[in-house]
Amino acid sequence: MKNKEVSRIYQTTDYSKFIVNAEFYNNARINFLRYKTLIKNEKLPLVIVRKVDSKLEIVSEQDSFYAAKQMSLPIYYYEAYQSVPRAKQTIDFSFNDMEELLNYCLNNGHFD
């Protein structure tokens, strides 16, 4: 089978071109992604979008968008072909992810 291009990855710092859904805002995951980026030097997940008029509606990884925006980093995104709006995201952390999140909270939290 020949190689076939199915998507292109784009980069931008023009945050105004994206449509976000406040219902999917998850501050805990955003902070966790920021922690993994700043402390562990891991890359943020790609944001998946679909075109709506002249804007890009985020259909997956909205938390990655917010984390990048808060850190003034570029958004890396691609357009999902024949995408549909997604259901509300549920968090399914692995044990290691939970341990990292707990350590982050204990090291950076203020428990007055």
DABEL-V456662 format. One record per backbone hydrogen bond with DSSP energy under -1.0 kcal/mol. CO is the residue of the C=O (numbers start at 1). NH is the residue of the N-H. E is the energy in kcal/mol with one decimal. If there is no record, write none. Layout:
co=CO nh=NH e=E
co=CO nh=NH e=E
This chain:
co=10 nh=77 e=-2.4
co=12 nh=75 e=-3.5
co=13 nh=15 e=-1.5
co=14 nh=17 e=-1.5
co=15 nh=18 e=-1.4
co=17 nh=56 e=-2.6
co=19 nh=58 e=-2.4
co=21 nh=24 e=-2.0
co=22 nh=25 e=-1.5
co=26 nh=30 e=-2.3
co=27 nh=31 e=-2.5
co=28 nh=32 e=-2.0
co=29 nh=33 e=-2.7
co=30 nh=34 e=-2.3
co=31 nh=35 e=-2.5
co=32 nh=36 e=-2.5
co=33 nh=37 e=-2.0
co=34 nh=38 e=-3.2
co=35 nh=39 e=-2.9
co=36 nh=42 e=-2.4
co=47 nh=78 e=-2.0
co=48 nh=59 e=-2.9
co=48 nh=60 e=-1.4
co=49 nh=80 e=-2.8
co=50 nh=57 e=-2.7
co=52 nh=55 e=-2.4
co=55 nh=52 e=-2.4
co=56 nh=19 e=-2.9
co=57 nh=50 e=-1.8
co=60 nh=48 e=-2.1
co=61 nh=65 e=-1.2
co=62 nh=66 e=-2.2
co=63 nh=67 e=-2.5
co=64 nh=68 e=-2.5
co=65 nh=69 e=-2.6
co=66 nh=70 e=-2.7
co=67 nh=71 e=-1.5
co=68 nh=73 e=-3.0
co=69 nh=72 e=-1.2
co=75 nh=12 e=-1.8
co=76 nh=47 e=-2.7
co=77 nh=10 e=-3.5
co=78 nh=49 e=-2.5
co=80 nh=83 e=-1.0
co=94 nh=98 e=-2.4
co=95 nh=99 e=-2.5
co=96 nh=100 e=-2.5
co=97 nh=101 e=-2.5
co=98 nh=102 e=-2.7
co=99 nh=103 e=-2.5
co=100 nh=104 e=-2.5
co=101 nh=105 e=-2.6
co=102 nh=106 e=-2.8
co=103 nh=107 e=-2.4
co=104 nh=108 e=-1.9
co=105 nh=109 e=-2.2
